[in-house]
């Protein structure tokens, strides 16, 4: 226990009394004890001295009687001595040398106590012995003459012949009485001192502790808020100073309290006014919020209507333009129609940009997380926009670092949109030079990579004063640019917001007339499975390649790719050195890679190709020139392989490893033969005459029977009278709209289970969710693309039906959705999951039996990642529950029921996957042979 706490239990009065009395009592006791004990010793010494003064003369006087053996005379001597000191001496006895009693002063019954118990030769001087209340003194009697002693006294000592000894009993009662008197006197003196100390102590307590107690009481009142409490009276010394200090403190506190109360009253008044203002502002904010929500609703409705109203005529323009191309036309008419199609497509792109910007601004952009091949995705994106670079004669280069992983997870469509916007802008604002896309690995962890992409161009650049406005909506660096190059100014702001929403960063550096470098960093998940086929690149090792490319960037990128495969490359960047090598080469090359650039005319190109053809069995021409006639007339007939630049790493390796056969080479002129129509009856519903006519025309080329109606009521009537294989339903129609018509068809008609596909220009995500939630099975956006229409018909008519397992065990439609509706990719993911199941099950069983927490967590985590892309919802749910519990440090044995349930579910998944793979593999193979996929 803390001693400070013990001290606080006692009052100041108690401490003053203790500290004042304790020293006085202690000193009094010590002094009284000292003087009393000293008095005791003085009295005892006086008694011994008196006894010695009596016995020693008697010992001298008794010598004669003892020598003469005169008992009577000796007795009278002793009696006289006793009578003289009768109050002091109780008895006197003389013992001879034989320690026998010689004579006593009077009879004493206890004279034996007077006898010396020790040998007489040890008695040399007076000895003292205390017996009870008596004091016994013994003094030897020596012979003073040489022949005075009788013959029988033969004890000799250093002091002479011992005749005997005299013993006397002294009474100590008087001495003891004096000692008691001294003790009582000392006690009385100490008691008087203590009483005097108490008197002074109580006086001190009255003059000190009582004022302090009063001070404590006043301070307590002040603490309670009674600031008018004061101390009165005159005090002594420092207590009076303390009293004045307490009174001054109370006065200051009272003043501060009054001032604080005034401030509180003022603050309360101000707060009341502020609260009233805030309440008014809250009302205004609530009204503003309602207006903003209403404006947002109106905006969303406007965007939906705008999308519908713009896409509806665009659907007719683009669709009939494509239909016109199929008819016999002369070259100028084809050019006009393609111009119309390109203009409508550009307008559609502007509409899509506005809708994307609106979704990003409202925070309603939903990002997917799907596995995809990075190099293939980027290659496909660059291929789509490479035509613009070729038309301007620009060098378009894609450089992906070797350490960049190819199998990643993320939103592939948005990644393509970002690269498409940046590269498209670079091509748009570059009149000559190059555009380079460079991708590097910035950082990597176990589950994530961060990639940095730089888009570097040699275009017009951006002035420093205009750079701050670059990422603003509907703005460009210079107003004249929009007039010169076109565009809405939404591309970069959409790109910036997409990058930020995906967790990345974006920036740029630019100099006028020197070019720009737009960069962004993007985190992507690491894929657990390989996307696409793996190529045996080791077969290219030590292959000899003659490589010609005059442009520096393209030459450097392709050279690095070839060196990465350990090939033996002979590099050339000039025509003369290339021709010299071809003319002097003795051994043939395994491959010859030639660029179409640097030749003076077509004749030199053809002669060089023919010469190169003699030096290799595989001549590859890298082509990105604008002259299509040269490609058709001179290059394809004289080359084994023609690859369009920029060529992806995978595409180049595949063509080197597996050169196309003769029947794979595209003929210069192809005549399209109409595909056989499927024996299907399809209902098309649209209130717009042009769109209805277009979809009727497109469907008539694909199916045998098309029924076209222009209202929802007519569609319901047709659905009640006959069955259809597929129904295409417009959404926004007067009277009964598409959603209401769908509900009526589902409730009571002959087509309750017929797939109904929404055909609408609504592109807002909420509208799509409403459409799919109303009972419709699919979605086809306007303007209608013929390839997309074929894909929808094929997907819903040939959709497999699995009845031998629960859809919660394996859902093929979900698997397709997670694979971005790529059937071959979905099958690959399902096969990889199926191949990994035996090892996974064995590892889980072993970890369960051994209670191995780390192994179980690692295995479940990998299985959870794989199940996210294979359409196995129950397995995914169980993995998520087990993984979450393991991360909370739950013991493996406590999760045994869930783990056993997961093992049972994996058995069901294995059986279902085998059925799906065996059924769909043959169908996809047949579709690929028939050209349907």
C-alpha positions, 0 to 999 in steps of 0.5 A: 500500500502506498504510504502517501495514502496512509498519511492522508487518512489522518488529520492535521490535528492528529499529526500535530499532536503526534509530532509534538507529544512523541518527542517529549514523551520519548525524551522524558522516558529516556532521561527518567530511566537514565537518572533512575538507573544511575540512582540505583547504582549509586545506592548499591555502591553506598551500601557496599561501601558501608558494609566494607567499612564495617567488615574490614575493621572487624576482620582485623579486630577478630584476629586476636580472638581467633588466634586465642580461640577466645569466642566470648571476647570475639562475640562481644566484639561482633555484638557491639558492631551489630548493635552500632549498625542494627538497621543495616547489619542483620548478622555477623559470623566468623568462620575458621580456616576449616570453614567452620563457624567460630562465632556469631553476633547472635543466632541466625537460622540461615547462617549457612548462607554466610558460609563461603562455598569456595575453597578458602585459599581463593579468598584474598579480599572482600567478596560480595554476594547478593542473596534476595533482599540481603547483601553478604560480604566476606573478608579474610582474616590473616595472621599478622605475627609469625607464630600467632596462629595455632598449629592447625592453621596451615593455610598460607596465602600471599597476604599471610597465614589465613586464620579464617574469614568474617561474613556479614549480612547487610539489609538492602530494604532501605536501599530498595526503598530509596530506589523506589522513591527515586523511580517515583520521583522520575515518573512524576517529573516526566508526567509533569513534563508531558502535561506541560507539553500537552498544554503547549501542543493544544495551544499550537493546535488551536492557533494553527490547525483550526485556521487551516481547517477553516481554510480547507472548508472555504476552499471546498466551498470555492470548489463547489462554486460558492465563490463568495466564501471568504476567510475572517479573523487575524492569524499568525505569521504565514497563515495570515499570508495564506488567508489573504492569498485564498481570499484573493484567489476567490476574488479572482475566480469570482471575476473570471466566473462572471466574465466567463458567464458573460462569454458563455451567454454571448456564445450561447446567443451566437450559437443560437443564431448560428443554429438558426442559420444552419437550420435555414441552410439545412432546409436550403441544402435539402431543397438543393439536394432534392433539386440535384437528385431531380436534376440527376434523374432528369439528366439520366433520363435525358441521356437515356432518351438522347442515347435512344434517339441518336442511336435509333437513326444511327442504327438505320444509317450504319445498317443500311450503309453496310447493306448497300456495300453488299450490292453492286456499286462502282468505286465512287459509290462504295467510297461515298457509302464508306464515308457515310459509315465512318461518319456515323461510326465517329458520331457513335463514338462521340455518343459513347464518350459522353455516356462514359463521362456521365457514368464516371461523373456519377460514380456509376461506372462498374469495373470488371475483374476478368482474366485476360492476356495482356499482350494479346489484348494490347495487340488487338487494340493497336491493330484496330487503330494502326490503320490511322497511323498507316494512313499518315505514314507514322511509325507505330511501335509497341514495346512490352518489356520481357518481365511484364507478366502476360496473364493478368486480371482486370477490366480488359475493355477499359484497359483497351479504352485507355490505350485506344484514347492515348494512342489515338490522340498521339496519332491524331496530333502527330503529322510525321515521325513515330508513336511508341507504346512502351509498357514496363513492370513497375512493381510486383507482389504475390497477387498484384502487378503495377504496370507503367505504360508510356505513349510517346509521340513526335507530334505538335506538343502542348504549350506549358500555359495550356497543360493545366486545362488538358484533363478538363471536360470538353476542353483541349489545349487550344480551341483551334485544335478542335477545329483542326483535328475535331473531337469533343475533348472528353477522351483524356478526362475519361481516360484520367477518371478510368485510371483513377477508378482502377487505382492508378495514376496518369500524367504527361510531359510535353514540349511544343513542336517536339512531342508528348509523353503520356504515361499511366501506372495501373495495378492489375491482379496476377492471373493463376492460369495461362490465357491462350496457347503456349508456344515452344519458343525453344525451337527457335534457338540458334535459328538463323534470321536475316532481318531488314528494317530501316526504321530505328524504333521498329528495328530495335524492338524486333531485334530485342524480341529475336535476341530474346529467343536466342536466334542468330540474327543478321541485322540490316538497316540499308538496302545496299548492305542487304543486297550484298548479304543476299548475293554473297550468302552461301548457306540459306537462312531459316527465316528472312524478315523484310520491311516494306520501307526503304525501296525506291520503287516496286521493281526493286521491292519485287527483285529483292523479294525474289532474291530473298526467296532463294535464300530461305524457305520462309520469307516474312514481309513486315508491312505497314504501308498505305499502298494496298495495291502494292500489297496485293500485286507485288508482296503477297504473291512473292512472300510466304508470310505477310505480317502487319506492323506493329506485330505482337510478340506472340503473332511473330513467334507463331508465324515463325514456328508454324508458317501458313500453308498455301491454302491459308494465304489470302487470295487477292480477290475473294467472292463472298458466298452467302451462308446457309440460313438457319431453319428458325422462326424469329419475331422482330418488334420495333416501332421505328420503320427504318429499324424494323426494316433493317432488322428484318433485312438482316434476319432474313439473311440469317434465318428462314422465317422472320415475322416483323411487327411494329408494336408491343400489342401486335407482338403479344398477339403473335406470341399467343398464336404461334411459337417462335425460336427467338424474339427480338424486342424493342424497349421504347415503344408507344402504348405497350412498351417492350418490358410490358410486352415481355411480361405479358408473353411470359405470363400467358402465351405460347412462348413463355420459355422462348429467349427474348432479346432486347434491341434498344439504344439505351446504353445506361447500365441501370437501363440494362439491369432493368431490361434483364430484370424484367424477364428478357434473356439478352441484350443487343445494343443499337446500332445493330452490328451484323456480327453481333446479331449472328453471335446472339442467334448462335448463342441462344439457339445453340445454347446447351442445356445441362440437366444432370447437375445443379446450376449452383454446382456449375453454371455455364452461362456464368462461366461464359460471362466471367470469360467475357463471352468467349466460349473457348476461353471459358472451356480453357479455364474449366479444363485448368480447374478440372486438371488441378482438382485431384492435386487440390483435393489431396492437399486439402485432405492431407492438411485436414488430417495434419491440422496444417493451417498454412498449407490449408490457407494457401490451397484454399486461397488458390482454389478460391481464385480459380473458382472466380472464373469458372462459373462454380458459385457454391465452390466459390462461396465455400472457399470464401467462407473457409479462407475468411475463417482461416485468416481469422486464425480459426483452427483447421479442425474447427472448420472440418464440416465446411472443408468436408462440404467443400470436398463433396462439392468438388466431386460434384464440380468434377463430374459436371465439368467433365460433362460440360467439356465433353459436350461443348468441345465437339460443338465449338470445334464444329462451329469453328470449322463452319466459321460460326465462331 
